[in-house]
Amino acid sequence: MKHSNKNLPAGLSVEPGTPPASGAAEGRRRLLRAMAALPVVALAPGCNLAVPGQGPPPDLFRLTPKSSFRDDLPEARWQLILEAPIANAGLNTTRIALQRNPTQLEYYARSGWADRAPLMVQTLMIESFENSGKIVSIGRESVGLRADFILKTELREFQAIYYNNGKPQAWVGLNAKLVQMPRRSIVASQSFQYFVESEADQLGAVIVAFDEALGKVMRQIVEWTLIEGDVAVSQGRPRLRPES
């Protein structure tokens, strides 16, 4: 049986031996062909569709070690290990924390520290101890030093606060414990904190305030550690390094 094409819509035909498609079936085929073309259009060059993960990279910041100390510090003849500060989850991050009220922690957008805050503080404190020129044998726990003392610290405050009715303030607070080895007894413990008001309500100015506040806290910790360690040494409690 031969089918005629004279009753089909313009532009459509059927091959001999193929029954003419119904209107509904042909409509479905047209819809499928149109949908198949969509991904090609979406990925065409020049399209402005946002892709997750793209965009400008975040601004990263690091702070600086302390390099000036009082002149009458004792010279350490003992070895010190400085552990990474412990911190709660809100501060144990690369994000720069802020508080608009005392009970809520937020973060600056598209910016961060170059390392997790506790690790950055540990590195800066080690550099600060070295910059004092009063101690040679200092390192991280991972380097395997046989220490006379371990300095354990807790990073309790490391955020900008906005609730003091003025410009933002950088608030840095650390608790320090000097532990004698090998008995692991605490020979001294003290908390240190400092507030520095930012010159402007801008992130760059807030970072400068953080740098000053942390610098003041690190100077206090370095001086306190050297003095307290010297007191412990004078009482004959730690194991002293043999002098060459």
N, C-alpha and C positions, 0 to 999 in steps of 0.2 A: 504494500500500500504506500502510495506516495503522498507526502504532506505538502501542502501549499503554504508559502510564507506571506501570502498577500494580506492576511488578516492580522499579522504581528505588528507591534509598534515599530515606528521608523528606527532603523539602526540595528535591529535585532533579527537574527535568522537562526534556523536550526539546520543541522546537517541531515542529509537523507538518512532515514532509518532511526532518527532520534525524535521521540515524542516532544511536542512543544511543552515548555515549562509553564507551570501555573504562575499567575501574577504574584502570589505570596512567596513562592520559592525564589523567584527572580529578585524580589525585594530584599529577601534575606541575604542573597549573594551580594547585592550591591552594598548592603550595610557592612558585611564582613570585609569587603574590599576597602571600604572607607576607613574602618577601624584599623586594618592592617597598615594603612599608610600613616597613621598618627605617630608611632615612634620615630619614623624617619623624619617627620616634620619637627618633632621635639628636639632631636639631636642635630638638626641642621646648623651649620656654622652661622654665627651672628645672633643666635637666640640669647635672650637675657634671663633665662630661668635660673633661679638661685640653686646652687648645689650645696648640700650640707657639708661643713668642714672647710669650705672656701671662704675667702674674705681676707682682710688685712690681718697679719699676725699680731698677737698681743705684745704690748710693751713689757719688757723684762727689766728688773732693777736688782742691783746688788748694793750692799752697804760696804763701808770701809773699816779696816781695823784701826785700833787706837795706837798712837805712836809716841805720845808724850806722857810722862809719869813723874812723880816726885823723885827728887834726887837721892833721898836717904834710904831707899829700899835696900833690904838685905840681899846678898847674892846667894842664890839657891845652890847648895851642893848636893841636892837630892833630885830624884827623878819623879816626874809628874805625868800621869795619864789624865786626859780630859775627855770624859765621856760625852756623847751627844746629849743635849738637853732632852728630857722627856717633855711632852706637851700634850694637851688634850686634842681631840680630833679637829676642833675648830681652828687651832693654830698650827697643827702638824700638816701643813699644806704649802703649796707655792702661791696660793692666793693671798692678796693683801687685805687684811681684815679691817673692818670699821664697825663702829657702834653708834647708832643714833639714839639709843637708850641703853641703860645698864643691863637689860635682860635679853637683848637680841643681837646676834652677830651677823653681819653682812660682809660683802666683798666688793672691791672696786671692779668695774667691768673692763674686759679686754686689757688686763694688766696683771703682773704677777712678779714674785721674786724669782731670781735665777735658779734657786734651789729651794727645797723645803725649808721653812723658817728655822727649825732646830738645827739642821745640818749647816745652813749658812752661818748661824750664830756660833756653832762649834768651830768652824773654820776661822772665823774672824777672831774668836778668843785665842785660838792657838797662835795666830799671827800676832795678836796683841802681846801675848806672853813673850814671844820671840823678840818683838820690837822693844820690849823693856830692857833688853840686854842683861837681864839678871838671872836668866835660866836658860840652859842649853838643852837639858834632857826633858823634853816635853813632846807628847805625841798623842795620837788616838789609840784607843784600846786595840784596834785591829792591827797595829804595827808590832805588837808583841813585846813591848817594853816590860822589864821587870821593875815595877814602880815602887817607890817609897810611899807615894800618896796617889789617891784617885780623887779628882774633883768631879763630884756629881752635881748636876744642876737641873732645875726645872723651869721651863719657860712658861710663866704664868700669865704674863700680859705682853701682847705684841700686836696692838691694834691702834687705829686712829679713832678718837672719840669726838663726837659732835654734840654732846648733850650738856656742855658746860657754858652755854649761852655766849658763845664767842666763836673764834676760828677753831678749826680742828686741831686737836693735840695728839701728838704721837706719845703713846704710853708703852713703856718697856719695863717689864718686871721679871726678875730672875731670883730664885732661891738657890743658894750654894751650900754644899756640904763637903768639907775636906775630910777624907777618910784615910786613916793610917793603915798601911799594909805591913805584915800579912794578917794582922788581927782583924782588919776591917772595922776598926772602931772610929767613930766620928770624933775628930779633935776640935772642930769648929763648924758652926752653922750660922748663916745670916742671909737675910733677904735684901735685895737691892732693887730700887725702882726709880724711874725718872720720867717726868712729863716735859715735853717741849712743844710749845705752841707754834703752829705753822704760820708763815708770813702771809699766806693767802689760802683761800679755799680751792686749791688746785693740786692735782696729784703730784706734780713735780715738787711743789713746795712741801707737801706732806712727806715725801721721801727724804728731803733734806732734814726735816724735823726728826724722822725716824733715825737717820744717821747720827744726828747729834745726841739723841736720847740713848741709843744703844752704845755710842762711844763713851758716854759718861758712866753707864752701868758697867761696861767692860773695864774701864780704868779702875773703878772701885773694886771689882772682883780680882783683877790682877794684883793690885796692891794688898788687898786683904789676904789673898792666898799666900803671897810671898812672906808677909809678916807672920801669919799664923803658922805657916810651915817652919819658919825660922824659930818660933817659940817652941814648937814641938821638937825640933832638932836639938835645941839648947837643953831640953829636958831629957835628952838621950833616948827618946822613944823610937824613932824610926831607924831603919837600917841605912847607914850613910854609904855613899859611893867611895871607894878607895881613891885617894888623891894621887894623881900621877906625878 
